[in-house]
Amino acid sequence: MTDAREVVLADDELSVLRLMAEGDTIDVVARKLEISERTVRRKARSACDTLGCETTIEAIVWAVRHGHV
């Protein structure tokens, strides 16, 4: 994973990770953010790519550990 000092995630990516960390499913996140499920998946994948993660769970853990959730 990338060093936290070097990482800047977009607000919308952090919003997706935050809601997922709270236990919301993709469809619930989509409804809450008023976006499509496909967009939720794309934003989660984008966060993973930025962080160098393999899974969304890793990205969520990163966000929690670095105080974004």
C-alpha positions in Angstrom: 0.0 0.0 0.0 1.0 3.6 -0.6 2.4 5.8 2.2 -0.4 7.8 3.7 1.5 11.1 3.3 1.5 10.7 -0.4 -2.2 9.8 -0.9 -5.0 12.1 -1.7 -8.3 10.5 -2.3 -11.2 12.4 -3.8 -14.0 13.4 -1.4 -16.5 11.1 -3.3 -14.1 8.2 -3.0 -13.8 8.8 0.8 -17.6 9.1 1.1 -18.0 5.7 -0.5 -15.4 4.1 1.7 -16.9 5.8 4.8 -20.3 4.4 4.1 -19.0 0.9 3.3 -17.0 1.0 6.6 -20.2 1.7 8.4 -21.6 -1.6 6.9 -23.6 -0.2 4.0 -23.9 -2.4 1.0 -23.2 -1.1 -2.5 -26.9 -0.6 -3.2 -27.4 1.4 0.0 -24.4 3.5 -0.6 -25.7 4.3 -4.1 -29.1 5.3 -2.7 -27.5 7.5 0.0 -25.2 9.2 -2.4 -27.7 9.3 -5.2 -25.4 7.6 -7.7 -25.6 4.3 -9.5 -24.2 1.1 -8.1 -21.8 1.0 -11.0 -20.5 4.4 -9.9 -20.0 3.2 -6.3 -18.0 0.3 -7.6 -15.9 2.6 -9.9 -15.2 5.0 -7.0 -14.2 2.1 -4.7 -11.9 0.7 -7.4 -10.4 4.1 -8.0 -9.6 4.4 -4.3 -8.0 1.0 -4.4 -5.9 1.9 -7.4 -4.7 5.1 -5.8 -3.8 3.3 -2.6 -2.3 0.3 -4.3 -4.8 -2.0 -2.7 -6.1 -5.3 -4.1 -9.5 -5.2 -2.4 -12.0 -2.6 -1.2 -11.6 -4.0 2.3 -8.0 -2.9 2.3 -9.0 0.5 1.2 -11.6 0.7 3.9 -9.0 -0.4 6.5 -6.7 2.3 5.2 -9.4 5.0 5.5 -10.2 3.9 9.1 -6.5 3.8 10.1 -5.9 7.2 8.7 -8.9 8.9 10.3 -11.1 9.3 7.3 -13.9 7.2 8.7 
